[in-house]
Amino acid sequence: MIVRIFRAVIHDDKIDHFRTFMLDTALPLMRSQPGLVSITPCLPRPETPNEFCLVMVWTSVDALAAFAGEDWQKPHVHPDEEGIVKERFLHHYELAEAA
């Protein structure tokens, strides 16, 4: 399984807007994708007040690529994110099986 961690740094004046987008648009869209095992939304903390995170687990790279396309290793920009997100970070890992 593939773990995909997406972090977004949001412009100061757009934090509430992005929170609404993530919870009301991105999460329902992601949850409907075949091959998505789990998704965990993470909200800002005082030490990182502009940073949001999504931790996703996918059954395979093929399932992830079916959703994200051939360029699945790059963060995608939803049209609703334009002008809101300052920086994006995306990382992928193999899920370690529990012993």
TORKOL-4160 file (C-alpha; in steps of 0.2 Angstrom, whole numbers, padded with zeros to 4 digits, m for minus):
99
<pt num="1" X="0000" Y="0000" Z="0000"/>
<pt num="2" X="0005" Y="0018" Z="m0003"/>
<pt num="3" X="0005" Y="0032" Z="0009"/>
<pt num="4" X="0003" Y="0049" Z="0002"/>
<pt num="5" X="0005" Y="0064" Z="0013"/>
<pt num="6" X="0000" Y="0081" Z="0006"/>
<pt num="7" X="0004" Y="0097" Z="0015"/>
<pt num="8" X="m0002" Y="0114" Z="0010"/>
<pt num="9" X="0004" Y="0131" Z="0017"/>
<pt num="10" X="m0010" Y="0144" Z="0015"/>
<pt num="11" X="m0010" Y="0163" Z="0013"/>
<pt num="12" X="m0014" Y="0171" Z="0030"/>
<pt num="13" X="m0031" Y="0179" Z="0024"/>
<pt num="14" X="m0037" Y="0162" Z="0016"/>
<pt num="15" X="m0036" Y="0150" Z="0030"/>
<pt num="16" X="m0054" Y="0149" Z="0034"/>
<pt num="17" X="m0058" Y="0148" Z="0015"/>
<pt num="18" X="m0046" Y="0133" Z="0013"/>
<pt num="19" X="m0053" Y="0124" Z="0029"/>
<pt num="20" X="m0070" Y="0125" Z="0021"/>
<pt num="21" X="m0063" Y="0119" Z="0004"/>
<pt num="22" X="m0054" Y="0104" Z="0012"/>
<pt num="23" X="m0068" Y="0098" Z="0023"/>
<pt num="24" X="m0083" Y="0102" Z="0011"/>
<pt num="25" X="m0075" Y="0099" Z="m0006"/>
<pt num="26" X="m0059" Y="0089" Z="m0006"/>
<pt num="27" X="m0063" Y="0076" Z="0008"/>
<pt num="28" X="m0080" Y="0070" Z="m0001"/>
<pt num="29" X="m0071" Y="0070" Z="m0018"/>
<pt num="30" X="m0056" Y="0059" Z="m0011"/>
<pt num="31" X="m0068" Y="0048" Z="m0001"/>
<pt num="32" X="m0077" Y="0043" Z="m0016"/>
<pt num="33" X="m0061" Y="0036" Z="m0025"/>
<pt num="34" X="m0059" Y="0018" Z="m0028"/>
<pt num="35" X="m0043" Y="0011" Z="m0020"/>
<pt num="36" X="m0042" Y="0024" Z="m0006"/>
<pt num="37" X="m0041" Y="0014" Z="0010"/>
<pt num="38" X="m0041" Y="0029" Z="0022"/>
<pt num="39" X="m0039" Y="0048" Z="0023"/>
<pt num="40" X="m0035" Y="0058" Z="0038"/>
<pt num="41" X="m0037" Y="0077" Z="0037"/>
<pt num="42" X="m0026" Y="0087" Z="0048"/>
<pt num="43" X="m0029" Y="0105" Z="0053"/>
<pt num="44" X="m0017" Y="0119" Z="0058"/>
<pt num="45" X="m0009" Y="0120" Z="0076"/>
<pt num="46" X="m0003" Y="0136" Z="0084"/>
<pt num="47" X="0015" Y="0132" Z="0079"/>
<pt num="48" X="0010" Y="0130" Z="0061"/>
<pt num="49" X="m0005" Y="0141" Z="0059"/>
<pt num="50" X="m0005" Y="0141" Z="0040"/>
<pt num="51" X="m0002" Y="0123" Z="0037"/>
<pt num="52" X="m0015" Y="0109" Z="0033"/>
<pt num="53" X="m0011" Y="0091" Z="0029"/>
<pt num="54" X="m0020" Y="0076" Z="0022"/>
<pt num="55" X="m0013" Y="0058" Z="0025"/>
<pt num="56" X="m0020" Y="0045" Z="0013"/>
<pt num="57" X="m0017" Y="0027" Z="0011"/>
<pt num="58" X="m0020" Y="0019" Z="m0006"/>
<pt num="59" X="m0021" Y="0001" Z="m0011"/>
<pt num="60" X="m0008" Y="0003" Z="m0024"/>
<pt num="61" X="0001" Y="0015" Z="m0036"/>
<pt num="62" X="m0011" Y="0010" Z="m0050"/>
<pt num="63" X="m0026" Y="0015" Z="m0039"/>
<pt num="64" X="m0017" Y="0032" Z="m0035"/>
<pt num="65" X="m0013" Y="0035" Z="m0053"/>
<pt num="66" X="m0031" Y="0031" Z="m0058"/>
<pt num="67" X="m0036" Y="0046" Z="m0047"/>
<pt num="68" X="m0021" Y="0058" Z="m0049"/>
<pt num="69" X="m0015" Y="0053" Z="m0067"/>
<pt num="70" X="0002" Y="0048" Z="m0073"/>
<pt num="71" X="0010" Y="0063" Z="m0064"/>
<pt num="72" X="0004" Y="0056" Z="m0047"/>
<pt num="73" X="0020" Y="0061" Z="m0039"/>
<pt num="74" X="0016" Y="0079" Z="m0041"/>
<pt num="75" X="0003" Y="0089" Z="m0031"/>
<pt num="76" X="m0013" Y="0093" Z="m0041"/>
<pt num="77" X="m0021" Y="0110" Z="m0040"/>
<pt num="78" X="m0040" Y="0110" Z="m0038"/>
<pt num="79" X="m0047" Y="0126" Z="m0047"/>
<pt num="80" X="m0054" Y="0131" Z="m0030"/>
<pt num="81" X="m0037" Y="0131" Z="m0023"/>
<pt num="82" X="m0030" Y="0145" Z="m0035"/>
<pt num="83" X="m0024" Y="0160" Z="m0025"/>
<pt num="84" X="m0027" Y="0151" Z="m0008"/>
<pt num="85" X="m0012" Y="0140" Z="m0007"/>
<pt num="86" X="0005" Y="0147" Z="m0005"/>
<pt num="87" X="0016" Y="0131" Z="m0005"/>
<pt num="88" X="0012" Y="0112" Z="m0008"/>
<pt num="89" X="0022" Y="0097" Z="m0002"/>
<pt num="90" X="0019" Y="0079" Z="m0007"/>
<pt num="91" X="0027" Y="0064" Z="m0001"/>
<pt num="92" X="0025" Y="0045" Z="m0004"/>
<pt num="93" X="0029" Y="0030" Z="0006"/>
<pt num="94" X="0027" Y="0011" Z="0006"/>
<pt num="95" X="0016" Y="0007" Z="0021"/>
<pt num="96" X="0025" Y="m0004" Z="0034"/>
<pt num="97" X="0015" Y="m0019" Z="0039"/>
<pt num="98" X="0011" Y="m0020" Z="0057"/>
<pt num="99" X="0021" Y="m0034" Z="0066"/>
